[in-house]
């Protein structure tokens, strides 16, 4: 599967919620909500790669895998 942020080939991690979890070699591991995915498809949005990676880096020390919600996604395009 392609990374939602940078389009690099990434591994999808099995998940049990309304989100996809990816492990990207360039962006790191993150979750993206089903609502955010739907918004990206509907509006043909693209992430600002540098901004999204910066946000992920700021979240990755918290002990949980960062979740990109629809609200967060809208700030990272």
PAVO-200168 format. One record per residue: x, y, z of N, C-alpha, C in turn; residue in three letters. Coordinates in Angstrom, 2 decimals, padded with zeros to 5 digits. Layout:
<pts>
<n.c1 X n.c2 Y n.c3 Z ca.c1 X ca.c2 Y ca.c3 Z c.c1 X c.c2 Y c.c3 Z residuo ALA>
...
</pts>
This chain:
<pts>
<n.c1 000.84 n.c2 -001.18 n.c3 000.00 ca.c1 000.00 ca.c2 000.00 ca.c3 000.00 c.c1 000.89 c.c2 001.24 c.c3 000.00 residuo UNK>
<n.c1 000.43 n.c2 002.30 n.c3 -000.66 ca.c1 001.18 ca.c2 003.55 ca.c3 -000.68 c.c1 000.91 c.c2 004.37 c.c3 000.57 residuo UNK>
<n.c1 001.96 n.c2 005.02 n.c3 001.05 ca.c1 001.83 ca.c2 005.94 ca.c3 002.18 c.c1 000.88 c.c2 007.07 c.c3 001.79 residuo UNK>
<n.c1 -000.02 n.c2 007.42 n.c3 002.67 ca.c1 -000.96 ca.c2 008.52 ca.c3 002.40 c.c1 -000.24 c.c2 009.86 c.c3 002.36 residuo UNK>
<n.c1 000.92 n.c2 009.94 n.c3 002.99 ca.c1 001.64 ca.c2 011.21 ca.c3 003.08 c.c1 002.58 c.c2 011.40 c.c3 001.89 residuo UNK>
<n.c1 003.43 n.c2 010.41 n.c3 001.62 ca.c1 004.49 ca.c2 010.61 ca.c3 000.63 c.c1 004.41 c.c2 009.68 c.c3 -000.58 residuo UNK>
<n.c1 003.47 n.c2 008.76 n.c3 -000.58 ca.c1 003.25 ca.c2 007.80 ca.c3 -001.68 c.c1 004.32 c.c2 006.73 c.c3 -001.80 residuo UNK>
<n.c1 005.22 n.c2 006.62 n.c3 -000.83 ca.c1 006.22 ca.c2 005.55 ca.c3 -000.82 c.c1 005.52 c.c2 004.23 c.c3 -000.50 residuo UNK>
<n.c1 005.99 n.c2 003.15 n.c3 -001.09 ca.c1 005.42 ca.c2 001.83 ca.c3 -000.78 c.c1 005.62 c.c2 001.56 c.c3 000.71 residuo UNK>
<n.c1 004.53 n.c2 001.24 n.c3 001.40 ca.c1 004.54 ca.c2 001.06 ca.c3 002.85 c.c1 003.81 c.c2 -000.21 c.c3 003.21 residuo UNK>
<n.c1 004.01 n.c2 -000.64 n.c3 004.44 ca.c1 003.33 ca.c2 -001.83 ca.c3 004.95 c.c1 002.09 c.c2 -001.42 c.c3 005.71 residuo UNK>
<n.c1 000.97 n.c2 -002.05 n.c3 005.37 ca.c1 -000.25 ca.c2 -001.82 ca.c3 006.15 c.c1 -000.23 c.c2 -002.76 c.c3 007.34 residuo UNK>
<n.c1 -000.45 n.c2 -002.21 n.c3 008.52 ca.c1 -000.47 ca.c2 -002.98 ca.c3 009.75 c.c1 -001.93 c.c2 -003.33 c.c3 010.04 residuo UNK>
<n.c1 -002.22 n.c2 -004.60 n.c3 010.33 ca.c1 -003.62 ca.c2 -004.96 ca.c3 010.64 c.c1 -004.16 c.c2 -004.10 c.c3 011.78 residuo UNK>
<n.c1 -005.38 n.c2 -003.62 n.c3 011.60 ca.c1 -006.01 ca.c2 -002.77 ca.c3 012.61 c.c1 -007.43 c.c2 -003.23 c.c3 012.86 residuo UNK>
<n.c1 -007.97 n.c2 -002.80 n.c3 013.99 ca.c1 -009.32 ca.c2 -003.23 ca.c3 014.36 c.c1 -010.28 c.c2 -002.07 c.c3 014.52 residuo UNK>
<n.c1 -009.94 n.c2 -000.91 n.c3 014.00 ca.c1 -010.81 ca.c2 000.25 ca.c3 014.14 c.c1 -011.14 c.c2 000.86 c.c3 012.80 residuo UNK>
<n.c1 -011.78 n.c2 002.03 n.c3 012.85 ca.c1 -012.13 ca.c2 002.76 ca.c3 011.63 c.c1 -010.94 c.c2 003.63 c.c3 011.21 residuo UNK>
<n.c1 -009.84 n.c2 002.98 n.c3 010.92 ca.c1 -008.63 ca.c2 003.66 ca.c3 010.48 c.c1 -007.74 c.c2 002.65 c.c3 009.78 residuo UNK>
<n.c1 -006.77 n.c2 003.17 n.c3 009.05 ca.c1 -005.72 ca.c2 002.34 ca.c3 008.48 c.c1 -004.45 c.c2 002.69 c.c3 009.22 residuo UNK>
<n.c1 -003.64 n.c2 001.67 n.c3 009.46 ca.c1 -002.36 ca.c2 001.88 ca.c3 010.13 c.c1 -001.27 c.c2 001.49 c.c3 009.15 residuo UNK>
<n.c1 -000.33 n.c2 002.39 n.c3 008.94 ca.c1 000.75 ca.c2 002.15 ca.c3 007.99 c.c1 002.10 c.c2 002.33 c.c3 008.65 residuo UNK>
<n.c1 003.06 n.c2 001.58 n.c3 008.13 ca.c1 004.46 ca.c2 001.73 ca.c3 008.53 c.c1 005.22 c.c2 002.12 c.c3 007.28 residuo UNK>
<n.c1 005.54 n.c2 003.40 n.c3 007.17 ca.c1 006.24 ca.c2 003.94 ca.c3 006.01 c.c1 007.73 c.c2 004.04 c.c3 006.34 residuo UNK>
<n.c1 008.60 n.c2 003.59 n.c3 005.44 ca.c1 010.05 ca.c2 003.69 ca.c3 005.73 c.c1 010.54 c.c2 005.13 c.c3 005.83 residuo UNK>
<n.c1 009.81 n.c2 006.08 n.c3 005.23 ca.c1 010.23 ca.c2 007.48 ca.c3 005.25 c.c1 009.50 c.c2 008.33 c.c3 006.28 residuo UNK>
<n.c1 008.22 n.c2 008.05 n.c3 006.51 ca.c1 007.40 ca.c2 008.87 ca.c3 007.43 c.c1 007.28 c.c2 008.26 c.c3 008.82 residuo UNK>
<n.c1 007.44 n.c2 006.96 n.c3 008.94 ca.c1 007.26 ca.c2 006.28 ca.c3 010.21 c.c1 005.89 c.c2 005.62 c.c3 010.29 residuo UNK>
<n.c1 005.55 n.c2 005.13 n.c3 011.46 ca.c1 004.27 ca.c2 004.44 ca.c3 011.64 c.c1 003.21 c.c2 005.43 c.c3 012.12 residuo UNK>
<n.c1 002.03 n.c2 005.33 n.c3 011.53 ca.c1 000.93 ca.c2 006.21 ca.c3 011.90 c.c1 -000.40 c.c2 005.56 c.c3 011.54 residuo UNK>
<n.c1 -001.47 n.c2 006.14 n.c3 012.08 ca.c1 -002.84 ca.c2 005.74 ca.c3 011.75 c.c1 -003.52 c.c2 006.92 c.c3 011.06 residuo UNK>
<n.c1 -004.43 n.c2 006.62 n.c3 010.16 ca.c1 -005.23 ca.c2 007.67 ca.c3 009.53 c.c1 -006.69 c.c2 007.22 c.c3 009.57 residuo UNK>
<n.c1 -007.56 n.c2 008.10 n.c3 010.03 ca.c1 -008.96 ca.c2 007.73 ca.c3 010.22 c.c1 -009.66 c.c2 007.51 c.c3 008.89 residuo UNK>
<n.c1 -010.71 n.c2 006.70 n.c3 008.93 ca.c1 -011.52 ca.c2 006.46 ca.c3 007.74 c.c1 -012.14 c.c2 007.74 c.c3 007.22 residuo UNK>
<n.c1 -012.53 n.c2 008.64 n.c3 008.12 ca.c1 -013.10 ca.c2 009.92 ca.c3 007.71 c.c1 -012.08 c.c2 010.76 c.c3 006.98 residuo UNK>
<n.c1 -010.84 n.c2 010.78 n.c3 007.48 ca.c1 -009.78 ca.c2 011.54 ca.c3 006.81 c.c1 -009.50 c.c2 010.96 c.c3 005.42 residuo UNK>
<n.c1 -009.48 n.c2 009.65 n.c3 005.31 ca.c1 -009.25 ca.c2 009.00 ca.c3 004.01 c.c1 -010.36 c.c2 009.41 c.c3 003.04 residuo UNK>
<n.c1 -011.61 n.c2 009.38 n.c3 003.51 ca.c1 -012.75 ca.c2 009.75 ca.c3 002.66 c.c1 -012.64 c.c2 011.20 c.c3 002.20 residuo UNK>
<n.c1 -012.24 n.c2 012.11 n.c3 003.09 ca.c1 -012.07 ca.c2 013.52 ca.c3 002.71 c.c1 -010.98 c.c2 013.69 c.c3 001.66 residuo UNK>
<n.c1 -009.88 n.c2 012.97 n.c3 001.81 ca.c1 -008.80 ca.c2 013.06 ca.c3 000.84 c.c1 -009.26 c.c2 012.60 c.c3 -000.53 residuo UNK>
<n.c1 -010.02 n.c2 011.52 n.c3 -000.56 ca.c1 -010.53 ca.c2 011.02 ca.c3 -001.84 c.c1 -011.55 c.c2 011.98 c.c3 -002.44 residuo UNK>
<n.c1 -012.46 n.c2 012.46 n.c3 -001.62 ca.c1 -013.54 ca.c2 013.33 ca.c3 -002.09 c.c1 -013.02 c.c2 014.66 c.c3 -002.65 residuo UNK>
<n.c1 -012.02 n.c2 015.23 n.c3 -001.98 ca.c1 -011.52 ca.c2 016.56 ca.c3 -002.35 c.c1 -010.20 c.c2 016.51 c.c3 -003.12 residuo UNK>
<n.c1 -009.70 n.c2 015.29 n.c3 -003.37 ca.c1 -008.42 ca.c2 015.10 ca.c3 -004.06 c.c1 -007.29 c.c2 015.87 c.c3 -003.36 residuo UNK>
<n.c1 -007.30 n.c2 015.81 n.c3 -002.02 ca.c1 -006.29 ca.c2 016.46 ca.c3 -001.21 c.c1 -004.97 c.c2 015.71 c.c3 -001.31 residuo UNK>
<n.c1 -003.89 n.c2 016.43 n.c3 -001.07 ca.c1 -002.55 ca.c2 015.85 ca.c3 -000.94 c.c1 -001.93 c.c2 016.46 c.c3 000.30 residuo UNK>
<n.c1 -001.22 n.c2 015.63 n.c3 001.06 ca.c1 -000.53 ca.c2 016.13 ca.c3 002.24 c.c1 000.63 c.c2 017.04 c.c3 001.83 residuo UNK>
<n.c1 000.89 n.c2 018.04 n.c3 002.65 ca.c1 002.15 ca.c2 018.78 ca.c3 002.58 c.c1 003.14 c.c2 017.84 c.c3 003.30 residuo UNK>
<n.c1 004.00 n.c2 017.18 n.c3 002.53 ca.c1 004.84 ca.c2 016.10 ca.c3 003.07 c.c1 005.70 c.c2 016.59 c.c3 004.24 residuo UNK>
<n.c1 006.37 n.c2 017.72 n.c3 004.08 ca.c1 007.24 ca.c2 018.22 ca.c3 005.15 c.c1 006.44 c.c2 018.54 c.c3 006.41 residuo UNK>
<n.c1 005.30 n.c2 019.19 n.c3 006.24 ca.c1 004.47 ca.c2 019.56 ca.c3 007.40 c.c1 003.93 c.c2 018.31 c.c3 008.09 residuo UNK>
<n.c1 003.47 n.c2 017.33 n.c3 007.32 ca.c1 002.93 ca.c2 016.09 ca.c3 007.89 c.c1 004.02 c.c2 015.32 c.c3 008.64 residuo UNK>
<n.c1 005.20 n.c2 015.24 n.c3 008.06 ca.c1 006.30 ca.c2 014.54 ca.c3 008.74 c.c1 006.71 c.c2 015.26 c.c3 010.02 residuo UNK>
<n.c1 006.70 n.c2 016.57 n.c3 009.99 ca.c1 007.02 ca.c2 017.36 ca.c3 011.19 c.c1 005.99 c.c2 017.07 c.c3 012.29 residuo UNK>
<n.c1 004.70 n.c2 017.03 n.c3 011.90 ca.c1 003.64 ca.c2 016.74 ca.c3 012.87 c.c1 003.82 c.c2 015.34 c.c3 013.43 residuo UNK>
<n.c1 004.07 n.c2 014.36 n.c3 012.56 ca.c1 004.28 ca.c2 012.98 ca.c3 013.03 c.c1 005.45 c.c2 012.92 c.c3 014.00 residuo UNK>
<n.c1 006.56 n.c2 013.56 n.c3 013.67 ca.c1 007.74 ca.c2 013.55 ca.c3 014.54 c.c1 007.41 c.c2 014.13 c.c3 015.91 residuo UNK>
<n.c1 006.58 n.c2 015.16 n.c3 015.93 ca.c1 006.22 ca.c2 015.78 ca.c3 017.22 c.c1 005.32 c.c2 014.87 c.c3 018.06 residuo UNK>
<n.c1 004.65 n.c2 013.92 n.c3 017.42 ca.c1 003.73 ca.c2 013.02 ca.c3 018.12 c.c1 004.38 c.c2 011.70 c.c3 018.52 residuo UNK>
<n.c1 005.49 n.c2 011.34 n.c3 017.91 ca.c1 006.02 ca.c2 009.98 ca.c3 018.03 c.c1 006.79 c.c2 009.70 c.c3 019.31 residuo UNK>
<n.c1 006.80 n.c2 010.54 n.c3 020.28 ca.c1 007.44 ca.c2 010.23 ca.c3 021.54 c.c1 006.43 c.c2 009.98 c.c3 022.64 residuo UNK>
<n.c1 005.16 n.c2 009.98 n.c3 022.29 ca.c1 004.10 ca.c2 009.93 ca.c3 023.29 c.c1 003.78 c.c2 008.52 c.c3 023.78 residuo UNK>
<n.c1 004.34 n.c2 007.49 n.c3 023.15 ca.c1 004.05 ca.c2 006.12 ca.c3 023.56 c.c1 002.88 c.c2 005.51 c.c3 022.81 residuo UNK>
<n.c1 002.19 n.c2 006.29 n.c3 022.00 ca.c1 001.11 ca.c2 005.76 ca.c3 021.17 c.c1 001.40 c.c2 006.09 c.c3 019.70 residuo UNK>
<n.c1 000.82 n.c2 005.34 n.c3 018.82 ca.c1 001.00 ca.c2 005.58 ca.c3 017.39 c.c1 000.13 c.c2 006.77 c.c3 017.01 residuo UNK>
<n.c1 000.70 n.c2 007.79 n.c3 016.37 ca.c1 -000.07 ca.c2 008.99 ca.c3 016.02 c.c1 -001.25 c.c2 008.67 c.c3 015.11 residuo UNK>
<n.c1 -002.38 n.c2 009.32 n.c3 015.37 ca.c1 -003.59 ca.c2 009.16 ca.c3 014.57 c.c1 -003.87 c.c2 010.48 c.c3 013.85 residuo UNK>
<n.c1 -003.92 n.c2 010.40 n.c3 012.53 ca.c1 -004.29 ca.c2 011.58 ca.c3 011.74 c.c1 -005.80 c.c2 011.56 c.c3 011.60 residuo UNK>
<n.c1 -006.48 n.c2 012.42 n.c3 012.31 ca.c1 -007.94 ca.c2 012.54 ca.c3 012.24 c.c1 -008.30 c.c2 013.44 c.c3 011.08 residuo UNK>
<n.c1 -009.57 n.c2 013.55 n.c3 010.79 ca.c1 -010.00 ca.c2 014.46 ca.c3 009.72 c.c1 -009.62 c.c2 015.90 c.c3 010.05 residuo UNK>
<n.c1 -009.74 n.c2 016.30 n.c3 011.32 ca.c1 -009.38 ca.c2 017.66 ca.c3 011.71 c.c1 -007.89 c.c2 017.91 c.c3 011.53 residuo UNK>
<n.c1 -007.08 n.c2 016.97 n.c3 011.96 ca.c1 -005.63 ca.c2 017.11 ca.c3 011.81 c.c1 -005.24 c.c2 017.11 c.c3 010.35 residuo UNK>
<n.c1 -005.83 n.c2 016.21 n.c3 009.58 ca.c1 -005.51 ca.c2 016.09 ca.c3 008.15 c.c1 -005.74 c.c2 017.42 c.c3 007.43 residuo UNK>
<n.c1 -006.82 n.c2 018.11 n.c3 007.77 ca.c1 -007.15 ca.c2 019.38 ca.c3 007.12 c.c1 -006.08 c.c2 020.44 c.c3 007.36 residuo UNK>
<n.c1 -005.33 n.c2 020.32 n.c3 008.45 ca.c1 -004.26 ca.c2 021.29 ca.c3 008.73 c.c1 -002.93 c.c2 020.91 c.c3 008.08 residuo UNK>
<n.c1 -002.86 n.c2 019.70 n.c3 007.52 ca.c1 -001.60 ca.c2 019.20 ca.c3 006.96 c.c1 -001.59 c.c2 019.10 c.c3 005.45 residuo UNK>
<n.c1 -002.57 n.c2 019.73 n.c3 004.80 ca.c1 -002.61 ca.c2 019.67 ca.c3 003.33 c.c1 -001.90 c.c2 020.86 c.c3 002.73 residuo UNK>
</pts>
